[in-house]
């Protein structure tokens, strides 16, 4: 290898590459990690707050509810999507679950589900995602979200009444021993939101010929929480819990009343 021309007349010095000191490198990595966490946190918050805005139309159910007609339509959030086992009844039970969705967003698709499956009865379980999303909002937006959640239940109840479908509104199942991180994020707002929403359901049901079911007594629980034996995680239930909640489904179905004439 030939030496550079400048090195033929005088000794060459090797170039020195200054690397960041360990403390500086650690600080840069920490800042990058913090920026990434903050970005992810803001994205998560934005996605949750989007639950407080109505959906433009029906949402895709998971798992696929199939094409059964008649019987009972079970409609709602992840508590419905994970409802297993379904009760053994002499009529179809259609599970129309939407994990992570709020009652505010679910209301838009309820009419479509009723028209598609034409059930004699419908059961709705929703509301906890409304409360979680509202806990991240300002006090004014939280009040608005509560009003919108009540309006969503009223809209679903009116849709069932117009079609002659007997409707059962389940009170939202509260979070089950949430972990410290969730409690920190929720800032104590989830429980009061659900209490107020549950308190409004009897009036909504009475105005539209529906009924209200409280799931907690079926789980042998007190008025505030689900026993740990039925806790899958902070928001979801075990199969044993669903077996007990199956008591909400009637043993048989009487013929549905015809829809009111306009």
N, C-alpha and C positions, 0 to 999 in steps of 0.2 A: 504494500500500500504506500503510495507517495504521500509525503508530508506536505501540508499546506505551504505555499510559498513563503508566508510570513514566518513559518517555523524553521526555515532553512538558515536564517541569519541570527535568530535569537530563540531562546527556549520558549516553548508553547505552554501556556497555562490552561489547564482544563477549566471549562466553564462550570461554575457552581450553580446548581439548581436548588433554590430555597424552597423547602417543603413547609407546609403549615405546621406549627408546633402542635403537639397532641391536644393541649387545652383549647387552642383555636379550632382545630378540626372537630373536637367534640362539641364545641359551641355551635359551629356551623351545622353539624348533623342534628343537634337538638333543635335548632331553629327550623330546619327543614321538616323535621318530624312534627313540630308544633304547628307549622303552617299547614301541613297535610291534615293533621287532626282537626284544626279549625275549619279547613275547607270541607272536610267530610261532615263535621258537625253542622255547619250551615246548610249543607245539602240535605242532610237528614231532617233538620228543622223545617226547611222549605217543603220537603215532601210531606211531612206531617201536617203542616198548616194548610196544604192543598186539600186535605180531607175535609176542611171546613167550607169548601166551595162545592156546589152541586155538580154532579157529573152531567155531561152533555147528553147522555143516553144510557141504555142498559150496559151493564158491566159483564164481562165473561165470568161465568161461574167455574170454580175448580173444587172438586172434580166435576166432570161433565154431568149435569143432572139427568140426562137422558130425555126421553120423549113420553114418559108416562102421563096419563090423563086421569083426572079425578083424584080421590083420596085426599091426602094432606100434603100441602106444600110447606116445607121447612125452609125459611128464608132468613139470611142474615150474614154475619161476619165470620171470622175464623172459628168461633165456637160452633157454628153450623157446619162449616167446611170440615171440621174434625169430629163431627158427631158420629161416633162409632162405639158400639153397634147401634144401628137404627132399630127401633122397636118392631117386634114381630106382630103385625096386625093383618086383618083380612082385607086390607085395601092398600093401594099404592102409597108409599111415602117417598116424596121427591125432595132430595136435599139440594138446595140452591145456595151454596156457600161462597163467600167472597172474602178471603183472608185479607186483613189489614184495612178493610173499608169501613167507613162511617155510615151511620144512618142517613146523614145528609146526602151522601153520594149514592146510597143504596135505594133511596126512594124513587129515583128516576126509572129503575129497572123493575120495580115491583109490579107495576101494571102489566108490563110485558110478560113477566113470569106467570102472572095470573091468567093472562089470555092464552099463553102457550100450554099451560098444564091444566087449566080449568078445574081446580080442586074444589072439593066441598068445604074444606077448612084450610086455614093457613096459620102458621105459627112464625112469629118474628122474634129473633134475638139479635139485638144490635145496641150500639150506644157507647161501648167502652172505648172505641177508637175516637169517637167524638170527644170524649173526656180527656183522653191522652193528648190529642191535638190541641184542644182548648187550653190545656195546662201550659202550653208554650206561648200562648197569645197574651196580649195586653188585657187588662181588666175589662175594657170596653169591648174588645173583640171576643172575650170569653163570654160576656153576657149575650152578645149577638149570636155566638155559636150555640148557646143553650136554647135561645129562642128558635134558631134554625133547626136544631135537633128535635125539639118538640113539634115544630111544623112538619118535619119529615115523617114522624110517626103519625101525625094527623093525616097527612097526605096518603100514607099507606092504608090507614084505617078507612079513609073515605073511598079509596079504590076498591077495597074488599067489599065494603057496604054496597057500592054501586053495582057490583057483580053478584051480590047475594052470597058471598063467601063468608062463613063464620070465621072470625079472626081472633086469635089469641096473641096478645102482646106480652112477651116475657119481659120482666124487669131485667135490666142489664146485670149480668153477673159481675160483681166487683173484682178487682185484682186480688190475687191470692198471695199474701205475704210477699210483696214486691221486694226485690233486692235493694241495697243501699243506693246503687247508681240510679235506678228508676225513681226511687223516692226523692233523690236530689233533683232529678230533671223535672219531676212532676210538681215539686214545690208545694205539696199539700193540696193541690187543686182538684185532683181526679175524684177523690171521694165525695166532696161537696157537690161537684157537678153531677155525678151519678145519683146522689140522693135527691137532688132537685128534679132531675129528669124522671126518676122513678116515681116521685110524688105526683108528677103531672100526668102519668099514664092513665090512672083511673078516670080522670076527667075526659081525656082524649077518647078512651074506650067508650065511655058512656055516651058521648056525643055521636058516635058512629056505630052503635050496636055491637061493639066488640067486648071482649073480656080481658082481664089481666091475670097473669100467672107469676107468682113469686117462686123462683127456682130454689132459693136457699132452704126453706123448710123441707123440701124433698131430699136435700142432702143432709138432713139432720143438723143443720147449721143454726147459729144464732142469727140475729138480724143484720149482722155486719160483715161476716166473712165466711169463706168456704173452708171446711176442715182440711188439714194437711193431707189426710188420706186420699183426698180427691184432687190433689194439686199435681198437675203435670209440670207446669212452670208458673210464672207470675200471672199469666193471662189465660192459661188453658187447662183443660180438665182431663182426667183419666177415663178410660173406658168404663170403669166401675161407676163413676159419676154419671156418665151418660145413660147407663142402665137404670139408674134411679130417676133421672130426668125423663125417661120414657113414660113415666106415669102421666105426663102432660098430654100425651096422645090418647084420645078416646078409644075405648075398646071396639066400638062399632060407630058407624056414621049414619045419622039420620038424613033423609033427603034434604038437600039445600033449598032454601027459600028462593023463589025467582027474583031476579033483580028488579028494583022499583022501576015503574014506567015513567018516562020523562014526559 
